[in-house]
Structure formats: C-alpha cells, structure tokens
Amino acid sequence: MQIKNQVKVSLQSLSENIGIARLVAATFSAQANFTLSEVEEIKVAISEAVSNAVIHAYEKSDEIVELIFNLYIDKVEYMIIDHGKGIADIVEARKPSYSSDPERMGLGFAFMESFMDELEISSEVGKGTTVRLVKKISNHDIH
C-alpha cells in the first residue's frame, strides 16, 4: 500500500516532549478527516506510548524516542520507537493495572488498545520497543 504522507520526528526522552508528540500526532491526523473525538483518542494513545518510552525504557536517562507516522488512503499508522531496556513479558505488560513502577496505574496499553483500531508491540530486552498503532479512516476523503 502506497504511503500518501510520512513524518519522522526524534524527541529526547523528556516528559516535556510528550506534549510535542501529541501536537505532531494531532496535526498529522488532521489530514485524515478524523472527528475531533477521534483526534483526542489518538492524542491520548500517542501520549501513553511516548510516556511509556520516557518513563520505562530509559529509566531517567536522556535518550531518543522516534515517531514515524504514515498516512495511507484508508488508515494512519503511528509508530513509537525507543532503544531502551525493552519489555520482558509483553503479554503481562498489556494487562490492565500492570506496571513496572508501583507508583503508576499501568493503563497505558489498555488506553491505546481501546482508542485505536490496532495495537502491536514488539520488544527485545536490552534493545528497545516499537509500539505500532493504527487508526482506520472511515471516510476515505483525505485532505
């Protein structure tokens, strides 16, 4: 399937940059004619994915989180990539209320799954994690 548009952004893994990731996602998503409600859901899902990378992947060190967003005729694909510590047990990590940090609620993947049409997580311990989110375009009228 041919990509109609693509954006690649590299952010330092700082909590201050989560808002930037949300804005990039919202601006990019505007091309797909999503409703305001759908854009809000996308922003929450992106926030959760980037927050996971900032909080868990690098354990307080400054590294890079990569965003790659692809616009297709029928969907938008959002990839959030880190090169951090990885996830040892993805099945366990996807369970609501699981968190490697006892101070956190652990609902990130649950939010991503409920707000997006597809959620794929690939991870290798010591190498990093890629979260792939897809939102289908119900109206194929892309701006």
ABEGO torsion letter per residue (X at the ends): XBBABBBBBBBBBBAAAAAAAAAAAAAAAAAAGBBAAAAAAAAAAAAAAAAAAAAAAAGGBBBBBBBBBBBBAABBBBBBBBABAEBABAAAAABBGBBABAABAGAAAAAAAAABABBBBBBBBGAEBBBBBBBBBABABBX
